[in-house]
């Protein structure tokens, strides 16, 4: 999901991850020879029994915490991309008949009413075409599609955005002639957008974009690789299973960690569903999120799936002081969202 138009890249940018387990902040900088470097980072974890919910939190308290973190880490940059958890947003893939762009602009908000669980008038709706298919059945679970790292956007007018109810015009409409168009729709409650606007204004932050965390994860862990991956994100509240194929998220499945589900069995089910439907083999599994530190999950997954499994490293594509290598390896599972958010605009 993205909000914002096109402009030149930033030289420095913050990625801020408002997760249930706390706030993670990463600052990236574009250096000579066009390298992207890690300039700074800071983490504020909640207590074990606590969960951070931005929509329900007091904005003044969040601003005070952000300012303390900025001061502690010596962060001066105020250009930021916010990443929001899947639980605070809604996304899904819908299939619609081939039609013109003008027809889609009218049809998609109407179709979205069937899937968005709250009144469409209370959300900011975004959509994007992600492919053409002859398959007529909708993929199980919410889907999303990451944006190319080459896209460039300008700062977001959040106050205007919070009042917006129509889907923005997209230019990536496939040529006429295919039977079915697959469209990603993403909805964010206007209340949440207003809360982000309050926090940004009080903290004197320039918001370049707001996106769902799945986009950030894909950007930092996979980049432009067009292979087929299953990404397993172990959050404090939920586990997200994300299938990425040809640089787009094609299928996701989210469930609460408290539910007595066999995680590996669910991963097998999602992989089989995708491979059967689209005849594309999942080549690798990437694990991320703080929950992977609680068990030897790579070994568990690899023994059951029979395909390569690894822990995602969001710092892999960045330049950084090698003295930090040990510390970055330890915090890597926690930082994929924040790193990916900052990478979007740098």
Protein Blocks (a to p, Z undefined) as FASTA:
>chain_A
ZZdddddddfbdcdddddfkbccdddddddehhiacdfbdcdddddfkbccdfklpcfkl
mmmmmmmmmmmnopabfcdcddddfklpccdddddddddfklmmmmmmmmmmmmmmbdfk
lpccddddfbdcfbfbdcedjddddddfkbccddddfklmmmpcbdcddfkbccehifbd
cdddddddfklmmmmmmmmmmnopacfbdcdfklmmmmmmnomafbdcddddddfkbccd
dddeehiafbdcdddfkbccdfklmmmmmmmmmmmmnopacfbdcdedjklmmpcfklmm
mmmnopacddddfklmpccdfklmmmmmmmmmmmmmmmmmmmmmZZ
